[in-house]
Amino acid sequence: MRIVNAAGRLGLLTDSGVIDVAEASGGRFEAEPQSAYARWDELREWAAQLPAEVRQSAARAVDGKELGAPVPRPGQVFGIGLNYRDHAEEAGLDTSPGSMVVFTKFPSSITGPEAEVALPPGSNDFEAELVVVIG
């Protein structure tokens, strides 16, 4: 099961598009995407039993720009610094074992996959990032 935040509404991603969960469930589940996590097991069971004809008829195409953060209000966001040895060494930082840097980010730092991110001039440092959602 893959859920999405489609224009601020909880959606179920299918091969045919996105199904609005609140509408397809007849209000059994809330439209607000964050609400899915409180009833995760129940939502999974409902989605698994959703008839194929509903998956087809209720799905709509969604523009990537409509997609928001899948967890709109995460409780905590942690980052691990110096996880790219070459990059850390370029910056002259300690890369010895045990020198791991852990830091937090504001929950507002989470955004949708195609949302515009404003970068302050002169502060761009490009590197790949890996994200893991736990819970």
C-alpha positions, 0 to 999 in steps of 0.5 A, a space after each residue: 500500500 502506498 499512500 500520498 498527500 494529494 492536495 492536502 487529502 489522504 490518497 491511496 496510490 494505485 496503478 490507475 491513479 490516486 483514490 481519495 480515501 475519505 470519499 472511497 471509504 464513505 467517511 470511514 477515514 479522514 481526509 487529512 493525511 496525518 490521520 492515516 498513521 493513527 489507524 494504520 492497520 485498519 487503513 491497510 486492511 481496508 485498502 487490501 479489500 478494496 474491490 478492483 472496480 473501485 480502484 479503477 473508477 475512483 482513481 484520478 490522475 494527480 499532477 506531481 505538483 499536487 503531492 505534499 509531504 506524506 507525513 505532513 507533521 512529523 514528530 521528529 526529524 533527525 539528520 546524520 552528518 558526515 555520512 559521506 566521507 569524501 564530502 566530510 574530508 573535503 570540508 576538513 572535518 573529523 571522519 574517525 569512527 565515533 565522530 558521527 554528528 546527529 542533528 535535528 531539523 524543523 518539521 517544516 523542512 519536510 515538503 512534497 517531491 516537486 515543491 519549490 524549495 527556496 535557497 538563500 543565495 550563496 548557501 548551496 552545497 550539493 550532495 545526495 540525501 537518503 531519507 528513511 521514515 520510521 514508525 
